[in-house]
Amino acid sequence: MLQLQDNMETLSNLTSKYPIFLLTGFPGLESFHSWISIPFCCLYIIAFFGNGMILFIVITQKNLHEPMYYFLSMLSATDLGLTISTMSTTLSVLWFDVTNISLDSCIIQMFFLHGFTFMETGVLVAMSFDRYVAICNPLRYSTILTNYRITQMGLLMTIRTVVIIVPLLLLLKRLSFCRTTRLSHSYCYHPDVIKLACSDTRANSICGLIGLILTTGIDTPCIVLSYIVIIHSVLNIASPEERHKAFSTCVSHIGAVAIFYIPMVSLSLVHRYGHSAPRVVHSMMANTYLLLPPVLNPIIYSVKTKQIRRAICNLLLTK
């Protein structure tokens, strides 16, 4: 029956100018999709509430109008965008078994999904630079990280993302899809989509590789280099108390970097070497990779950052 369905999908895409892709939930667990949707809904609610709370607090509390918290609000905004970009298709698959998605809708979703992912790596770099200046050059902190410069950094991250993403996605419009257009996830993912094309995808692969180099390939070494310099500076501090205080200001950011990169690397390794792993494992890790940062980032910053924790407590007690 599945083979017949695949043949019909192939025939449909051979005769249609606009292919229809089929999203995948959790293979083998289709009968449990309604139950699986419960923890997903809880995670989406936590992500919305947590990131929305941090954004609201940073905007309304004047004592938090400082570079560190501006960058934190950028991180919360990108996490909210990342959550929204996948929520609609994931819940549609889990709740209503709606798996069809057009190429244009797929491209729109990929624009926001990959765009916010690229933005997040840029924000993490900006936050590492903020910690570098605060620890290694504290006397010039306010003169280096002015509001104007922070705005410039935000615009630069946005322009970089758009310049990389738009050509990457426009190249998809020229492809023809004559294979079974069943995607591996409950959302559209660029490498997953181009695997289904039957025309030449070398330009797409090259453009995707260039985009990866210009984002993760540059951002990751910048974060590592920042912390090498930070650790070197902190170790030169004579007082153990001052060392502890300096390192404690970086704990939240290190946590944010870890929960972004560890799932991403794990998913890449599973896709690369875990061919024998069940498909449900791939689906679970793919959804975890996109949900984990938006859920955990506000929790980490609320627990580890005293000013944020105090502002949240004051807000809740006032209410």
C-alpha positions in Angstrom: 0.0 0.0 0.0 2.9 2.4 0.9 4.6 1.5 -2.4 1.4 2.4 -4.3 1.1 5.7 -2.4 4.8 6.5 -3.2 4.1 5.7 -6.9 1.1 8.0 -7.0 3.2 10.8 -5.3 5.9 10.3 -7.9 3.4 10.5 -10.8 1.7 13.5 -9.2 5.0 15.4 -9.0 6.0 14.4 -12.5 2.9 16.0 -13.9 2.6 19.0 -11.6 4.6 22.2 -11.9 4.2 22.8 -8.2 5.2 19.7 -6.1 3.5 18.8 -2.9 5.7 17.6 0.0 4.7 15.2 2.7 5.8 15.9 6.2 6.7 13.1 8.6 5.8 12.9 12.3 7.2 10.0 14.3 7.4 6.9 12.0 6.0 3.9 13.7 4.2 5.9 16.4 1.4 7.4 14.3 -1.2 6.0 16.6 0.4 7.8 19.5 0.7 11.2 17.8 -2.1 12.7 20.0 -0.3 11.7 23.2 3.1 12.8 21.8 1.6 16.2 21.1 1.0 16.8 24.9 4.7 17.2 25.8 5.3 19.2 22.7 2.5 21.6 23.6 4.0 21.9 27.1 7.4 22.7 25.6 6.0 25.3 23.2 4.1 27.0 26.1 7.3 27.1 28.2 9.3 28.5 25.2 6.6 31.2 24.6 6.1 32.1 28.2 9.8 32.1 29.1 11.1 34.1 26.2 8.2 36.4 26.2 8.7 37.1 29.9 12.4 38.0 29.3 11.6 40.3 26.4 8.9 42.0 28.5 11.2 42.5 31.5 14.2 43.8 29.5 11.9 46.3 27.6 10.0 47.5 30.7 12.7 47.5 33.4 15.0 50.5 32.9 17.7 49.1 35.1 18.1 46.3 32.6 18.8 48.7 29.7 22.4 47.5 29.4 24.3 45.7 26.6 24.2 42.3 28.2 20.4 42.4 28.5 19.9 43.8 25.1 21.8 40.8 23.7 19.7 38.5 25.9 16.5 40.1 24.5 17.8 39.4 20.9 18.4 35.8 21.9 14.9 35.5 23.3 13.4 37.1 20.1 15.3 34.6 17.8 14.2 31.7 20.1 10.6 32.9 19.8 10.9 33.1 16.0 12.5 29.6 15.9 9.6 28.2 17.9 6.9 29.8 15.8 8.6 28.7 12.5 8.1 25.0 13.3 5.1 24.9 15.6 2.4 25.2 13.0 3.5 22.2 10.9 4.6 20.0 13.8 1.3 20.4 15.7 -0.7 20.0 12.4 1.0 16.7 11.8 0.5 15.5 15.4 -3.0 16.8 15.9 -4.7 16.6 12.6 -2.4 14.4 10.5 -2.1 17.2 8.0 1.1 16.3 6.1 0.8 18.1 2.8 2.8 21.3 2.2 3.4 23.1 -1.0 6.9 24.2 -2.3 6.1 27.9 -1.7 5.0 27.2 1.9 8.0 25.0 2.4 10.3 27.8 1.2 8.6 30.4 3.5 9.1 28.0 6.5 12.7 27.4 5.6 13.3 31.2 5.3 12.3 31.7 8.9 13.7 28.4 10.3 17.2 28.7 8.8 17.1 32.5 9.2 16.5 32.4 12.9 19.0 29.6 13.3 21.7 31.7 11.6 20.6 34.7 13.7 21.0 32.7 16.9 24.6 31.9 16.1 25.2 35.6 15.4 23.6 36.6 18.7 25.8 34.0 20.6 28.9 35.6 19.0 27.7 39.1 20.1 27.1 37.8 23.6 30.6 36.2 23.8 32.0 39.6 22.6 30.0 41.3 25.3 31.5 39.0 28.0 35.0 39.5 26.5 34.8 43.3 26.8 33.2 43.1 30.3 36.0 40.9 31.7 39.1 41.9 29.6 38.4 45.6 29.2 35.8 46.6 31.8 36.8 50.3 32.0 35.9 50.8 28.4 32.8 48.6 28.4 30.2 51.4 28.2 32.2 53.3 25.5 32.7 50.2 23.3 29.2 48.7 23.6 27.1 51.8 23.0 23.4 51.6 22.0 24.4 52.7 18.5 27.0 49.9 18.1 24.6 47.3 19.5 22.0 48.4 16.9 24.6 48.1 14.2 25.5 44.6 15.3 21.8 43.6 15.2 21.3 45.0 11.7 24.5 43.3 10.5 23.3 40.0 11.7 19.9 40.5 10.0 21.4 41.6 6.7 23.9 38.7 6.7 21.0 36.2 7.3 18.9 37.6 4.5 21.8 37.8 2.0 22.6 34.2 2.7 19.1 32.7 2.9 17.4 34.4 -0.1 19.7 33.1 -2.9 19.7 29.7 -1.2 15.9 29.4 -1.3 15.4 31.0 -4.7 17.6 28.3 -6.2 15.0 25.7 -5.1 12.4 27.2 -7.5 14.4 26.0 -10.5 14.5 22.4 -9.3 12.2 19.7 -10.5 11.0 17.0 -8.0 10.3 13.7 -9.6 10.9 11.4 -6.7 8.7 10.6 -3.8 8.5 13.9 -2.0 8.3 12.5 1.5 10.3 14.6 3.9 12.1 13.2 7.0 10.7 15.7 9.5 7.6 17.5 10.5 9.0 20.7 9.0 10.9 21.7 5.8 14.7 21.5 6.1 16.9 22.6 3.2 19.2 19.6 3.0 16.2 17.3 3.3 14.3 19.1 0.4 17.2 19.1 -2.1 17.7 15.3 -1.6 14.3 14.8 -3.2 15.2 16.7 -6.4 15.9 14.9 -9.6 17.6 17.8 -11.4 21.1 19.0 -10.8 21.5 20.3 -7.2 25.2 21.2 -7.3 24.5 24.9 -7.2 22.2 24.4 -4.2 24.8 22.3 -2.3 27.6 24.8 -3.0 25.4 27.8 -1.9 24.4 25.8 1.2 28.0 25.1 2.0 29.0 28.7 1.6 26.1 29.8 3.8 27.2 27.3 6.5 30.8 28.6 6.3 29.7 32.2 6.5 27.6 31.5 9.6 28.5 28.6 11.8 32.0 28.3 10.2 32.8 31.9 11.3 30.7 32.2 14.4 31.9 29.0 16.2 35.7 29.9 16.0 34.8 33.5 17.2 33.1 32.1 20.3 35.9 29.7 21.0 38.5 32.4 20.5 36.6 34.8 22.8 36.6 32.3 25.6 40.3 31.4 25.2 41.1 35.1 25.7 38.6 35.3 28.6 40.0 32.3 30.4 43.6 33.6 29.9 42.6 37.0 31.4 40.7 35.5 34.3 43.6 33.1 35.2 45.9 36.2 35.5 43.7 37.5 38.3 45.3 36.9 41.6 42.2 36.7 43.8 40.3 33.4 43.7 37.1 35.3 44.6 37.5 37.7 41.7 38.2 34.7 39.4 35.0 33.0 40.6 33.0 36.2 40.1 34.4 36.7 36.6 33.7 33.1 35.5 30.2 33.2 37.1 29.2 36.0 34.6 29.9 33.6 31.7 28.0 30.6 33.0 24.6 31.5 31.5 26.2 32.2 28.1 28.2 29.0 28.1 25.0 27.1 28.8 23.2 28.8 25.9 26.1 27.9 23.6 26.1 24.3 24.8 22.4 23.7 24.4 22.6 25.1 20.9 25.6 23.4 19.5 25.5 20.0 21.3 22.1 19.0 19.8 23.2 20.3 16.4 26.4 18.3 16.4 24.5 15.2 17.7 21.9 15.4 15.0 24.6 15.8 12.3 26.4 12.7 13.6 23.2 10.7 13.7 22.4 11.7 10.1 26.0 11.0 9.0 26.7 7.7 10.9 23.4 6.5 12.4 21.9 5.0 9.2 21.0 1.9 11.2 19.1 3.9 13.9 15.3 3.8 13.7 13.7 6.7 11.8 11.9 7.7 15.0 15.3 8.5 16.6 16.1 10.9 13.7 12.7 12.6 14.1 13.0 12.9 17.8 16.5 14.4 17.7 15.5 16.8 14.9 12.6 18.2 16.9 14.8 18.3 20.1 17.5 20.3 18.2 15.0 23.1 17.4 13.0 23.0 20.7 15.7 22.7 23.3 17.3 26.2 23.0 14.0 28.1 23.1 12.9 26.1 26.2 16.1 26.0 28.2 17.6 29.5 27.4 15.1 31.5 29.5 15.3 28.9 32.3 19.1 29.1 32.4 19.1 32.9 32.4 16.3 33.2 35.0 18.1 30.8 37.4 21.7 32.0 36.9 21.3 35.8 36.4 20.4 37.6 39.6 19.0 40.7 38.0 16.6 38.7 35.7 15.5 36.5 38.6 14.8 39.5 40.8 12.9 41.3 38.0 10.7 38.1 37.4 10.0 37.8 41.1 9.1 41.4 41.4 6.8 41.2 38.4 5.0 38.0 39.7 4.7 39.4 43.2 3.2 42.7 41.8 0.7 40.7 39.8 
